[in-house]
Amino acid sequence: MKRYVFTLLVAIVVLSLALAGCGPAETPTPTEAPEATDTPEPEATDTPEPEPTDTPAPEATTVTIWHGYAGDYQTPIEELFDQFNAENEDIQIEYARVDDLSDSLAVAIPAGEGPDILAWANDQIGRNALTGNIVAIDEWVDMAYLEENFTEPAVEGVIWNDQIWGLPETMEAIALVYNRAIVSEEELPAPDDFDALLNNACDFRENNPDMWYLCNQGLGNADAYHVAPIYFGHGMPSYVDDEGNVYLNTEEGLAAGQWIQDFSECAPAETSHEICQSMLAEGQAGMWWTGPWAIASVEAAGIDYGIAPMGEPFVGIKTWMLTQNAVDRGNEEAAIEVMKWWTSAETVTARVLQTNEIPANTAALEDPEVQAMYTVSAFGASAERGVPMPPTPFMDALWGPVGDATTAIWTGAQSPEEALEAAQQTALETIEEMQ
């Protein structure tokens, strides 16, 4: 009986333990969160941070210039180029004196090796435009700019076929250079009074049988340039225009021819540059109809001279032109900037104060310092009333015929009508071949 009770008690205990193991688990008692610890900072390294780099400056645009400046002109002109380079970073000038511009351009331009700017005479515009060496600059320069900055002959001298082909820098023209010891200022004719010039010459010759009033190397020597003031002074607009019209046998041309015939009775029969120079230096002539290039010899002879305008002279204009190569290289904008700098009043004034040239820039010509230079102001007054050298290549057809006709009239070989009509036809035939 006792054994049975004990067995029963063991069973009950085992059952109780089993039931206890199947009950819900005891909820754990919350514990405190661990204290926060500082996260160690990364140790510094020795690698330096990259420094900012400067953006490289753009390279300067190089503008090349070919010129023919020589003698006393070359050094001061090239010094101004160097001054430009020292004062500018974006554009730099490279320059070279080229003796034979025509032949050099014929080779260099087609090969793309020519200059960006060509410094030459305005009478070279037409032929260089036709060959494609230069381009018109109307895109960057208009008529208002030209008329605002340059003298009238200079403006007309860079227009060809109604387009602008360059910027004018300086001018050249002839005038009466007289010996004050022989011809006083009061005895000079007015610039447009050819009757007075003729009468003065004949009266002077009558009163001074061993002397001449005036020597002009185009009267007594075939030279169309030096007789131009006579033809144009009688109203001829020019020898030829852009369309190939020739004006020799016009009413104005015939009037000039008649004056030349009359004047031949009171002037030396044979002339040249050297003859006229010698006559003035030796006191055999009172005046020499010539240009600024003759002044050095006049001063060397110790002559107290004056300069007076007469008629309407041919005006040669030194001009800067933009080449096709500049456009092909993309240098046209920089080249135009250089051209405007070079022909500005400030630059031209600085130049002519050293070279004694005649400015084409109106403000430079009127500058008080420039006007104080007697030869510049006097020849400048002559140039301002003159006719520009024609930019057309047709002018090549006129040099010979005009010189020959004038000589024929001077010597009496032909009448003015015969000589000028023959010259007219010869010139027209040559122009027809050129077209």
C-alpha positions as CSV (number, residue, x, y, z in Angstrom):
1,M,0.0,0.0,0.0
2,K,2.8,2.4,0.9
3,R,4.7,1.5,-2.2
4,Y,1.7,2.4,-4.4
5,V,1.2,5.7,-2.7
6,F,4.9,6.6,-3.2
7,T,4.7,5.8,-6.9
8,L,1.6,7.9,-7.2
9,L,3.3,10.8,-5.6
10,V,6.3,10.6,-7.9
11,A,4.0,10.5,-10.9
12,I,2.2,13.6,-9.7
13,V,5.6,15.5,-9.2
14,V,6.8,14.6,-12.7
15,L,3.5,15.6,-14.2
16,S,3.6,19.0,-12.3
17,L,7.2,19.6,-13.6
18,A,6.1,18.8,-17.1
19,L,3.1,21.2,-16.9
20,A,5.4,23.9,-15.5
21,G,7.7,23.5,-18.6
22,C,4.8,24.2,-21.0
23,G,3.8,27.6,-19.4
24,P,4.6,31.1,-20.8
25,A,8.2,32.3,-20.6
26,E,9.1,34.8,-17.9
27,T,9.4,38.5,-19.1
28,P,13.0,39.5,-18.8
29,T,13.9,42.4,-16.6
30,P,15.1,45.4,-18.7
31,T,18.8,46.2,-18.4
32,E,20.5,49.7,-18.7
33,A,22.0,50.7,-22.1
34,P,25.7,50.7,-22.4
35,E,27.4,54.1,-22.1
36,A,28.2,55.8,-25.4
37,T,31.9,55.9,-26.4
38,D,33.6,58.6,-28.6
39,T,34.3,57.4,-32.1
40,P,38.0,58.1,-32.8
41,E,38.7,60.7,-35.6
42,P,40.7,59.5,-38.6
43,E,44.3,60.5,-38.3
44,A,45.4,63.3,-40.6
45,T,47.4,62.3,-43.7
46,D,50.4,64.0,-45.3
47,T,48.7,64.2,-48.8
48,P,48.3,67.9,-49.8
49,E,45.0,69.1,-51.3
50,P,45.4,70.0,-55.0
51,E,46.1,73.7,-55.7
52,P,43.9,75.6,-58.2
53,T,45.5,76.1,-61.6
54,D,45.4,79.3,-63.7
55,T,43.6,79.1,-67.0
56,P,46.3,79.6,-69.7
57,A,46.0,83.0,-71.4
58,P,45.0,82.9,-75.1
59,E,47.8,83.3,-77.5
60,A,48.2,86.7,-79.1
61,T,47.0,87.1,-82.7
62,T,50.0,87.8,-85.0
63,V,49.3,90.3,-87.8
64,T,51.9,90.4,-90.5
65,I,52.6,93.5,-92.5
66,W,54.6,93.9,-95.8
67,H,55.7,97.4,-96.6
68,G,58.1,99.3,-98.8
69,Y,59.1,102.1,-96.4
70,A,62.7,103.0,-96.9
71,G,65.3,105.7,-96.2
72,D,64.5,108.2,-93.4
73,Y,60.9,106.8,-93.1
74,Q,61.7,103.2,-92.2
75,T,63.2,103.5,-88.7
76,P,60.6,105.8,-87.1
77,I,57.8,103.8,-88.7
78,E,59.1,100.4,-87.5
79,E,59.7,102.0,-84.0
80,L,56.0,102.7,-83.9
81,F,55.3,99.1,-84.8
82,D,57.5,98.0,-81.9
83,Q,55.7,100.4,-79.6
84,F,52.4,98.9,-80.5
85,N,53.7,95.4,-79.6
86,A,55.0,96.7,-76.2
87,E,51.6,98.2,-75.4
88,N,49.4,95.3,-76.6
89,E,49.1,91.7,-75.5
90,D,46.2,90.4,-77.7
91,I,47.7,91.4,-81.0
92,Q,51.3,91.5,-82.1
93,I,52.7,92.9,-85.3
94,E,55.3,91.2,-87.5
95,Y,56.6,93.4,-90.3
96,A,59.0,93.1,-93.2
97,R,60.3,95.5,-95.8
98,V,59.8,93.9,-99.3
99,D,61.5,95.5,-102.2
100,D,59.4,94.0,-105.0
101,L,55.9,93.8,-103.6
102,S,54.3,92.8,-106.9
103,D,56.4,89.8,-107.6
104,S,56.5,88.7,-104.0
105,L,52.7,88.8,-103.7
106,A,52.2,86.9,-106.9
107,V,54.1,83.9,-105.3
108,A,53.1,84.3,-101.6
109,I,49.3,85.0,-101.7
110,P,48.2,81.9,-103.7
111,A,50.4,79.8,-101.3
112,G,48.8,81.4,-98.2
113,E,52.1,82.8,-97.2
114,G,51.4,86.5,-97.9
115,P,50.9,89.2,-95.3
116,D,47.7,90.1,-93.5
117,I,48.2,93.8,-94.3
118,L,49.7,95.3,-97.5
119,A,51.2,98.8,-97.2
120,W,51.4,100.3,-100.8
121,A,50.1,103.1,-103.0
122,N,46.4,103.5,-103.7
123,D,47.0,103.2,-107.5
124,Q,47.7,99.5,-106.8
125,I,44.2,98.9,-105.5
126,G,42.5,97.9,-108.7
127,R,45.1,95.4,-110.0
128,N,45.5,93.7,-106.6
129,A,41.7,93.5,-106.2
130,L,41.4,91.8,-109.6
131,T,44.1,89.3,-108.8
132,G,42.5,88.5,-105.5
133,N,45.4,89.7,-103.4
134,I,43.2,92.1,-101.4
135,V,39.6,92.3,-100.2
136,A,37.2,95.1,-99.8
137,I,36.8,96.3,-96.2
138,D,33.2,97.6,-96.3
139,E,32.2,95.0,-93.7
140,W,34.3,96.8,-91.1
141,V,34.6,100.4,-92.3
142,D,31.9,102.6,-93.8
143,M,31.8,105.8,-95.7
144,A,30.9,107.8,-92.6
145,Y,34.1,106.6,-90.9
146,L,36.2,107.6,-93.9
147,E,34.6,111.0,-94.3
148,E,34.9,111.7,-90.5
149,N,38.6,110.8,-90.4
150,F,40.3,111.6,-93.7
151,T,40.7,114.3,-96.3
152,E,38.5,114.3,-99.4
153,P,41.2,113.2,-101.8
154,A,42.3,110.4,-99.4
155,V,38.7,109.1,-99.2
156,E,38.2,109.2,-103.0
157,G,41.5,107.5,-103.5
158,V,40.6,104.3,-101.6
159,I,37.2,103.8,-103.4
160,W,37.1,101.5,-106.4
161,N,34.0,100.2,-108.0
162,D,31.9,101.7,-105.2
163,Q,33.7,99.7,-102.5
164,I,36.3,100.6,-99.9
165,W,39.6,98.9,-100.4
166,G,41.9,100.3,-97.7
167,L,42.6,103.0,-95.1
168,P,44.8,106.0,-96.2
169,E,47.8,106.9,-94.2
170,T,49.8,109.8,-95.9
171,M,49.5,111.8,-99.1
172,E,52.0,113.3,-101.7
173,A,51.4,116.2,-104.1
174,I,53.4,118.8,-105.9
175,A,53.4,122.6,-105.5
176,L,55.4,125.7,-106.6
177,V,58.7,125.8,-104.6
178,Y,60.0,129.3,-105.1
179,N,63.2,131.2,-104.3
180,R,62.1,134.1,-102.2
181,A,65.2,136.1,-103.4
182,I,63.8,135.9,-107.0
183,V,60.0,135.7,-106.6
184,S,58.3,137.3,-103.8
185,E,55.1,136.0,-102.2
186,E,53.2,139.0,-103.5
187,E,54.1,138.1,-107.1
188,L,52.6,134.6,-106.9
189,P,49.4,133.8,-108.8
190,A,46.3,132.6,-107.0
191,P,46.1,128.7,-107.0
192,D,43.5,128.7,-109.8
193,D,44.6,131.6,-111.9
194,F,46.5,130.1,-114.8
195,D,46.2,133.3,-116.8
196,A,48.2,135.1,-114.1
197,L,50.8,132.3,-114.1
198,L,51.3,132.6,-117.8
199,N,51.5,136.4,-117.8
200,N,53.9,136.3,-114.8
201,A,56.2,133.8,-116.7
202,C,56.3,135.8,-119.9
203,D,56.8,139.2,-118.1
204,F,59.6,137.6,-116.0
205,R,61.3,136.2,-119.1
206,E,61.1,139.6,-120.8
207,N,62.6,141.4,-117.8
208,N,65.2,138.6,-117.1
209,P,66.4,137.3,-120.5
210,D,68.9,134.9,-118.9
211,M,66.4,133.4,-116.4
212,W,63.1,131.5,-116.3
213,Y,60.1,132.1,-114.0
214,L,59.2,128.4,-113.6
215,C,60.6,125.0,-114.4
216,N,58.3,122.0,-114.6
217,Q,59.8,118.7,-115.5
218,G,56.6,117.6,-117.3
219,L,56.9,120.5,-119.7
220,G,59.7,119.7,-122.1
221,N,59.9,116.0,-120.9
222,A,57.2,113.3,-121.2
223,D,55.8,113.2,-117.6
224,A,52.0,112.9,-117.1
225,Y,52.3,113.2,-113.3
226,H,53.9,116.7,-113.2
227,V,51.6,118.2,-115.7
228,A,48.4,116.9,-114.0
229,P,47.8,120.1,-112.0
230,I,47.4,121.9,-115.4
231,Y,44.9,119.5,-116.9
232,F,42.9,119.1,-113.6
233,G,43.3,122.8,-112.8
234,H,41.4,123.5,-116.1
235,G,38.5,121.3,-115.0
236,M,39.4,117.8,-116.2
237,P,38.0,115.4,-113.5
238,S,40.8,112.9,-114.0
239,Y,42.6,111.2,-116.9
240,V,40.4,108.1,-116.6
241,D,37.7,106.7,-114.4
242,D,36.7,103.3,-113.1
243,E,34.6,102.6,-116.1
244,G,37.4,103.3,-118.6
245,N,36.1,106.7,-119.7
246,V,39.0,108.9,-120.9
247,Y,38.9,112.7,-120.6
248,L,41.8,113.9,-122.7
249,N,40.0,115.4,-125.8
250,T,37.3,117.1,-123.7
251,E,36.7,120.9,-123.6
252,E,38.7,121.1,-120.4
253,G,41.5,119.0,-121.8
254,L,41.8,121.2,-124.9
255,A,41.8,124.3,-122.7
256,A,44.7,122.9,-120.8
257,G,46.5,121.9,-124.0
258,Q,46.2,125.5,-125.3
259,W,47.6,126.9,-122.1
260,I,50.6,124.5,-122.4
261,Q,51.2,125.6,-126.0
262,D,51.1,129.3,-124.9
263,F,53.3,128.7,-121.9
264,S,56.0,127.0,-124.0
265,E,57.0,130.5,-125.3
266,C,58.0,131.5,-121.8
267,A,59.6,128.4,-120.3
268,P,62.7,126.2,-120.9
269,A,62.4,124.0,-123.9
270,E,63.9,120.9,-122.3
271,T,63.5,119.8,-118.7
272,S,63.9,116.9,-116.3
273,H,64.1,116.6,-112.5
274,E,67.9,117.2,-112.6
275,I,67.6,120.2,-114.9
276,C,64.9,121.9,-112.8
277,Q,66.8,121.2,-109.6
278,S,70.0,122.7,-111.1
279,M,68.1,125.8,-112.4
280,L,66.6,126.6,-109.0
281,A,69.9,125.9,-107.1
282,E,71.9,128.1,-109.5
283,G,69.4,131.0,-109.6
284,Q,68.4,130.3,-113.3
285,A,64.8,129.7,-112.3
286,G,62.6,131.4,-109.8
287,M,60.4,128.4,-109.1
288,W,60.3,124.6,-109.4
289,W,57.0,122.8,-109.7
290,T,57.8,119.8,-107.6
291,G,57.1,117.7,-104.4
292,P,58.3,117.2,-100.9
293,W,61.1,114.8,-102.0
294,A,62.9,117.8,-103.6
295,I,63.1,119.9,-100.4
296,A,66.3,118.3,-99.1
297,S,68.2,119.4,-102.2
298,V,66.6,122.9,-102.0
299,E,67.7,123.3,-98.4
300,A,71.2,121.9,-99.2
301,A,71.5,124.7,-101.7
302,G,70.9,127.2,-99.0
303,I,67.8,128.7,-100.7
304,D,65.3,130.7,-98.7
305,Y,62.3,129.0,-100.2
306,G,58.5,129.2,-100.1
307,I,55.8,126.7,-101.1
308,A,52.6,127.7,-102.9
309,P,49.7,125.5,-104.3
310,M,48.9,125.8,-108.0
311,G,46.2,124.1,-109.9
312,E,44.9,120.7,-108.8
313,P,47.8,118.2,-108.5
314,F,47.7,114.4,-108.7
315,V,47.6,113.1,-105.1
316,G,49.4,109.9,-104.4
317,I,48.0,108.1,-101.3
318,K,49.9,105.6,-99.2
319,T,47.3,103.0,-98.2
320,W,47.0,100.0,-96.0
321,M,45.0,97.1,-97.6
322,L,43.6,93.9,-96.1
323,T,44.7,90.8,-97.9
324,Q,42.8,87.6,-98.8
325,N,45.3,85.7,-96.7
326,A,44.2,87.6,-93.6
327,V,40.6,86.5,-94.2
328,D,41.7,82.9,-94.8
329,R,43.6,82.8,-91.5
330,G,40.7,84.4,-89.5
331,N,42.9,87.4,-88.8
332,E,40.7,90.0,-90.5
333,E,39.3,91.5,-87.2
334,A,42.7,91.9,-85.7
335,A,44.2,93.3,-88.9
336,I,41.4,95.9,-89.2
337,E,42.1,96.9,-85.6
338,V,45.8,97.4,-86.5
339,M,44.8,99.4,-89.6
340,K,42.6,101.7,-87.7
341,W,45.3,102.2,-85.1
342,W,47.9,103.0,-87.8
343,T,45.7,105.6,-89.5
344,S,44.4,107.2,-86.4
345,A,45.1,110.9,-85.7
346,E,47.4,110.0,-82.7
347,T,49.5,107.5,-84.6
348,V,49.8,109.5,-87.8
349,T,50.7,112.7,-85.9
350,A,53.5,110.8,-84.0
351,R,54.7,109.5,-87.3
352,V,54.8,112.7,-89.4
353,L,56.4,114.7,-86.6
354,Q,59.4,112.5,-87.4
355,T,59.1,111.9,-91.1
356,N,57.7,115.2,-92.4
357,E,55.1,113.4,-94.5
358,I,51.6,114.8,-95.3
359,P,48.9,113.2,-93.1
360,A,45.8,111.8,-94.8
361,N,44.1,111.9,-91.5
362,T,42.3,115.3,-91.2
363,A,42.8,115.7,-87.5
364,A,46.5,114.9,-87.8
365,L,46.9,117.4,-90.7
366,E,45.2,120.1,-88.6
367,D,47.2,119.3,-85.4
368,P,49.0,122.5,-84.3
369,E,52.4,120.8,-84.1
370,V,51.9,119.4,-87.6
371,Q,50.8,122.8,-89.0
372,A,53.9,124.4,-87.5
373,M,56.0,122.2,-89.8
374,Y,56.1,124.5,-92.9
375,T,56.7,121.9,-95.6
376,V,54.0,119.6,-94.3
377,S,51.4,122.3,-93.9
378,A,52.2,123.9,-97.3
379,F,52.3,120.7,-99.3
380,G,49.2,119.5,-97.3
381,A,47.3,122.6,-98.6
382,S,48.2,121.6,-102.1
383,A,47.2,118.0,-101.6
384,E,43.8,118.9,-100.2
385,R,42.9,120.7,-103.4
386,G,44.1,117.8,-105.6
387,V,42.8,114.8,-107.5
388,P,43.7,111.4,-106.2
389,M,45.6,108.9,-108.2
390,P,42.9,106.6,-109.8
391,P,42.8,103.2,-108.1
392,T,41.7,101.7,-111.4
393,P,44.3,99.7,-113.4
394,F,43.1,101.6,-116.4
395,M,45.5,104.4,-115.4
396,D,48.3,102.3,-116.9
397,A,46.8,103.1,-120.3
398,L,47.2,106.9,-119.7
399,W,50.7,107.5,-118.5
400,G,52.4,107.2,-122.0
401,P,49.7,108.9,-124.1
402,V,49.4,111.9,-121.8
403,G,53.1,112.4,-121.6
404,D,53.6,112.0,-125.4
405,A,50.6,114.3,-126.2
406,T,51.9,117.0,-123.8
407,T,55.4,116.9,-125.4
408,A,53.9,117.1,-128.9
409,I,52.0,120.2,-127.9
410,W,55.1,121.7,-126.1
411,T,57.4,121.2,-129.1
412,G,54.8,122.3,-131.6
413,A,54.8,118.9,-133.3
414,Q,51.0,118.8,-133.0
415,S,48.2,121.1,-132.1
416,P,46.4,120.5,-128.8
417,E,43.4,119.1,-130.8
418,E,45.6,116.7,-132.8
419,A,47.7,115.6,-129.9
420,L,44.9,115.0,-127.4
421,E,42.7,113.3,-129.9
422,A,45.5,110.9,-130.8
423,A,46.2,110.2,-127.1
424,Q,42.5,109.7,-126.4
425,Q,42.3,107.0,-129.1
426,T,45.5,105.3,-128.0
427,A,44.3,105.1,-124.4
428,L,40.9,103.8,-125.3
429,E,42.4,101.0,-127.5
430,T,44.7,99.9,-124.6
431,I,41.8,100.0,-122.2
432,E,39.7,97.8,-124.5
433,E,42.5,95.3,-124.5
434,M,42.6,95.3,-120.7
435,Q,38.9,94.7,-120.3
